[in-house]
Amino acid sequence: MSAETPTTLSLQTAERLGAVRHACDRAAVESGRNGQDVTLVCVSKTFGPEEIIPVLEAGHRVFGENRVQEAHGKWPSLREQYENVALHLIGPLQSNKAREAVALFDAIHTLDRPGLAKVLAQEIDRAGRRPELFIQVNTGEELQKAGVAPAEADDFIARCRNEFGLEIAGLMCIPPVQDPPSPHFALLRKIAARNGLSRLSMGMSGDFEQAIMLGATHVRVGSAIFGSRT
């Protein structure tokens, strides 16, 4: 069997992107919303520019990265070539990387502790740049996973607003791998509703349609678009 050419891989990526877009639109309509109410964040972590360009060429402009350093290494040049790119940080953020994150990202989905909230507030004031902020909620209360516990979410949201003066856009979660995701999505929606938050970052390649049905406004999809990571 002949090796796949770059052109073939580009076509496959574009086709997968189209399929995910269609699935997002369908799930939004079935949940009584418009497809434009859902932001598809294409998770480009670990993928290089040659793999990202087919998605940019297809007109998509919203991407997610896990690490500040990796994003800084590949996105400045891509942004020079393609206008209106929005970058979302979806991985853990160290406080000492907050300045770089505020400068580079348009949204940060992983605010999860007071120390980070304090530093982000300082950097936002210093830079005069305000990325959208999502608080990560550890809905499964997994010890190895970042995020504020559900029982502490209300107090942390209030503290971010009142003590640190941060504008919180919404909430984010990553359900435990072994659990059905829907109860976690429903829990996140409940916490958001009682705190007056309208944006929900939830759902990945295997469950983004369920997430949309339960109110997701942002879905983070990587392998379903780019293929398997090595």
Buried (B, 14 or more C-beta within 10 A) or exposed (E): EEEEEEEEBBEBBBEBBEEBBEBBBEBBEEBEBEBEBBBBBBBBBBBEBEBBBBBBEBEBEBBBBBBBEBBBEBBEEBBEEBEEBBBBBBBBBEBEBBBBBBEBBBBBBBBBBBEBBBBBBBBBEEEEEBBBBBBBBBBBEBEEBBBBEBEEBEEBBEBBBEEBEBEBBBBBBBBBEEEEBBEBBEBBBEBBEEBEBEBBBBBBBEBBBBBBBBBBBBBBBBEBBBBEEE
